[in-house]
C-alpha cells in the first residue's frame, strides 16, 4: 500500500526526529507523471552526515505503518558548487 502525502510527511518528520537530525525548513512535493494526476514525490532535504540514519529510520517507520510500496530512498545531486542530498518517497495525494 502507498502512503498519502500527508502520511508520508508525518513519517518523514518522525524519522528526522528519531535520528536526531535537523528537520529541513523547505520540503516539497512534485507530480511524478502526467498519466496519474494523484501520484506525488515527497522530498525532504537532509544533511549528508545525517542521511544514513534518517533513511534507516524512515524505512522502518514506513514498513511498520504498512506502506510497503512507499519506500523512502536517498538521492544526491552534484553541481560545481553544491552537493545536495534528499530523502524522496512516492505517495498519493490525499
C-alpha positions as CSV (number, residue, x, y, z in Angstrom):
1,X,0.0,0.0,0.0
2,X,1.1,3.6,-0.8
3,X,1.1,6.3,1.9
4,X,-0.8,9.5,1.3
5,X,1.3,12.7,1.0
6,X,0.1,13.7,4.5
7,X,1.1,10.4,6.0
8,X,4.5,10.4,4.2
9,X,5.3,13.9,5.5
10,X,4.3,12.8,9.0
11,X,6.5,9.7,8.9
12,X,9.5,11.6,7.4
13,X,9.3,14.1,10.2
14,X,9.2,11.3,12.8
15,X,12.3,9.8,11.1
16,X,14.2,13.1,11.3
17,X,13.3,13.4,15.0
18,X,14.2,9.8,15.8
19,X,17.6,10.2,14.2
20,X,18.4,13.5,15.9
21,X,18.7,15.3,12.5
22,X,17.5,18.8,12.0
23,X,14.1,19.0,10.3
24,X,14.5,20.8,6.9
25,X,13.0,24.2,6.6
26,X,12.0,23.7,3.0
27,X,10.3,20.5,1.8
28,X,8.3,20.0,-1.4
29,X,6.0,17.6,-3.3
30,X,6.3,17.1,-7.1
31,X,4.0,15.5,-9.6
32,X,5.7,12.4,-10.9
33,X,3.7,11.7,-14.1
34,X,1.0,13.2,-16.3
35,X,-0.7,9.7,-16.6
36,X,-1.6,9.6,-12.9
37,X,-2.6,13.1,-11.5
38,X,-2.6,11.9,-7.9
39,X,0.9,10.4,-7.8
40,X,3.5,12.5,-6.0
41,X,7.1,12.5,-4.9
42,X,7.5,13.9,-1.3
43,X,11.0,15.3,-0.9
44,X,12.9,16.3,2.3
45,X,16.5,17.7,2.0
46,X,18.8,16.0,4.5
47,X,22.4,16.9,5.6
48,X,24.8,14.3,4.1
49,X,26.1,13.5,7.6
50,X,22.6,12.6,8.8
51,X,21.4,10.8,5.7
52,X,22.2,7.2,6.6
53,X,20.4,7.4,10.0
54,X,17.4,9.3,8.6
55,X,16.9,6.9,5.7
56,X,17.2,3.9,8.1
57,X,14.6,5.4,10.5
58,X,12.3,6.4,7.6
59,X,12.3,2.9,6.1
60,X,11.5,1.4,9.5
61,X,8.6,3.8,10.1
62,X,7.1,3.3,6.6
63,X,7.4,-0.5,6.9
64,X,5.9,-0.6,10.4
65,X,3.0,1.6,9.2
66,X,2.3,-0.9,6.4
67,X,3.3,1.3,3.5
68,X,5.2,-1.4,1.6
69,X,5.0,0.4,-1.7
70,X,6.2,3.8,-0.4
71,X,9.8,3.1,0.2
72,X,12.0,6.1,1.1
73,X,15.1,6.5,-1.0
74,X,18.2,8.7,-0.9
75,X,19.2,10.9,-3.8
76,X,22.3,13.0,-4.2
77,X,22.9,15.8,-6.7
78,X,26.2,17.4,-7.5
79,X,27.0,20.5,-9.3
80,X,30.0,22.8,-9.5
81,X,29.4,24.4,-6.1
82,X,26.8,22.3,-4.4
83,X,26.2,18.8,-3.1
84,X,22.7,18.1,-2.0
85,X,21.1,15.0,-0.5
86,X,17.4,14.3,-0.4
87,X,15.0,11.7,1.0
88,X,12.3,11.0,-1.6
89,X,9.3,8.8,-1.3
90,X,6.4,8.1,-3.7
91,X,3.0,8.8,-2.2
92,X,-0.5,9.7,-3.4
93,X,-2.4,12.9,-2.9
94,X,-4.8,12.7,-0.1
